[in-house]
């Protein structure tokens, strides 16, 4: 039996290769799923940690405990540290493979106020000890506490404590409330100012510049102070920094469980990433479903391909099957024969498909945009044994799809086969109008989705997993519309044939009859062609739209190519004995011009930004408005506002209005609406203090005349979201000069517009070279890169790109095989045509005509289906991906290059097909062809 | 008068390293307006001879003249024109073009041979020939819906519709039962009488020999016998 099957495979080597190819892609597409999923989840997890770290400017995976020991029980630092070991051992025991990369422990005594001998004053200072601190510290001024040889207790302070309290090195601090048994007060002498040796050192989980209360002493000093002043308790805070790169999709659930357990059992337990893990679990579900939803159309297409090729094989073997049936073979024996063939093919498909799946996964993972690849770090995408299980499952489905047509045809005997050779039998979907019914269903579903768009948006905002029905509906729509169009095409070709029926030359006449009579037999390849083109186009448009809208929003939110702000120093001073005020010290602004001078940037703008602003008119007052103080010319040259937003009035018009009115202000539409003001009205814009003490104090007011009311403004995002909660923001823009005049000098951002072809890193390097310390930095190109790195976008681009490529390969091969086998089947017929006097040229013309009236309409129909589906569904996809309300609406983007790529591939396919067919026709020997018929 | 004269026809096919001679120095004359039968066992060379006579194949040696036109002096395009206009074919296995119904099969041959005729003239001729073979009632039927004999009758109608000078029929009765075979032969005689056409056919059925005007017998690529009936 095996020999027979192998012989059968050999006899039909081309069609069998084609079938094998379908199976290989099926195995590859399915087996790459678990690898892509695991890799994407790992990447998402890692990215979440990175982002959380960047956002908080702190190490992202930390567990710890804060508490205190009464000094009755533990009187020394060593004793306290020893007491904490028990907790650390428990954590270690359960978190196992997640090693600690560092541990930061701080012991402190209760805060007290201190008076410096040179006038410095501290209200809340803590005597602290931190083990191993000196190994990670550099002394900026003075000496460390170990080197201190004075008579008092020596302590080291960070720069921020020194600045906040106005202390100097060598100053003695007296704590009037710290007294020992003899009534002696605690006195510390500042021996040095320190900072971390390396700002990236994870030892400094809490960085020195954020420690505004701690006065660090040596262990001996700490113990001595405890002994002498007998405080009630020693406080401690320990933070264990975990190696989060070891947390992956496999162990993440365990880690989350243990962290939750630690919280349950220990109220003082702290962690920095449980929320992140919870969010991960939510996102994981979305990714799970997204992956399948995005790949489902591709799998459908591959299965259709397998079914189609099997159909072709069965078509050529129908006679043999009928013969076998007539000779007494049971139906099950015939099916078993084909099942054996399918198993052999699946085995080969597994061997090739699994490594191919690995490759496809890497390809999908390296996708940064639709059909754009960038290798990057793909180490988290690696082979997993589950891939083999998936591959096996895919093979099983593949076998099933091979056997369906076999089962249908295996019951036919030679007599039935001969009597059943009806040309142009209606297909079942055509007969029962399934295409129209399905189209109706898909449109009805779409209508429902559109009706519920607000609910869908709200659910998406709360992180609900994607509704696969929306995606499936788009596929259903494309399939149904493809079939309807095919039906219409059939009528259209018949119409064209009938219009010129009496005039057609023989070749055209024969080709028209070939098309119209074979339309249904050829239906499968037409449907396949329509679906490939439609889905290719739709996928491309969906991917482009999602990417471009994400990018647009980032571009809009950033407002300019680069935005940075230097760390401004706040200089405190006493207004009276109990009132401290502050001034900002403007850093040297000359360096900001450097990137422009070097030609890296074409323009630069200073923008004062704060949201400690309230805007009022009469009794209505809106607090925490976003404020921008701008130089209109510089701002106009540097900032960016999408073309779509300038359609009615260009935003430069508003800038001009502002430039002409010194005390003019521009309001966002929602602010104007909230205050019920119109252009020409006057509003009061009050600036509140930035320091904690001055939060409620108005530091200046601009009475501004409203010169413009705008829908959108560079960098102004009207709605932000956190945990599904929407926050609305309001904007007011004023002239820079008026701002400084009314609010005094306050921190400003520097906005840059990059010169063509310049990377933001080049500008950053220039700024960093001057030793500038930045408090914020935003680069548009890096933000866009980061967006493309996110798991969801990668998955979307990866899957759309993969589907596009595989569908095109299959379509190309399927198309070629179909035509070649169709010509081979018609070799005899061509012999007859040639014998009757039809020239080779005319036969070629016949084939070109067949393409013109069957292939080309299918491609055009595919284009039309893809276009309509894009128009109807892509905006909906946009809402799912970007549910947030935004100043920018979701636009559907089409990239002409995608269409060109698609057209180019199809043209190559058709040309290749025609070249091969011409060769076949040329090599046709009339007498041999006719002889074929005799045999 | 002979419409076809073939002299010294040799047809050699290379087989592996050797050569196979399907026809060896054959001389043959086909009289106009008569039914010429080429008989012989399978492999005797009758189909090869017919292919050469009908300009489907070229001889290795020798030459054929068709109504004064010498094949060796004709371009491929001229031979195609000859086959279109002056020759009709009835094939054994592929009687009809499967995607066309009876009417369209005949129409196709008409379009090839008589492009200058008006649609009305073409239609009249198609109906006339289909009536001639008794298939006018079934002209909208597809080949798959007809019996073997019916298909062959339509094929004959297609072969004669454009009024060719010669109709070549390769084993036209091979796939038919005796009764249908005899009906086809009767039709041939009828056509010769009514249309004045020349028919060349091959057969190995001894019962049909009686119906031919000239019968050539072939064996191993040579004509071993010629019978002429008056």
Interface residues (C-beta under 8 A of the other chain):
Chain A: X421 X422 X423 X502 X504 X505 X506 X509 X510 X513 X514 X517 X518 X828 X829 X831 X832 X833 X835 X836 X837 X838 X839 X926 X927 X930 X931 X933 X934
Chain B: X47 X51 X54 X56 X57 X76 X77 X80 X81 X82 X83 X84 X85 X87 X89 X91 X92 X93 X94 X97 X98 X99 X100 X104 X107 X108 X109 X111 X112 X113 X115 X119 X142 X144 X170 X171
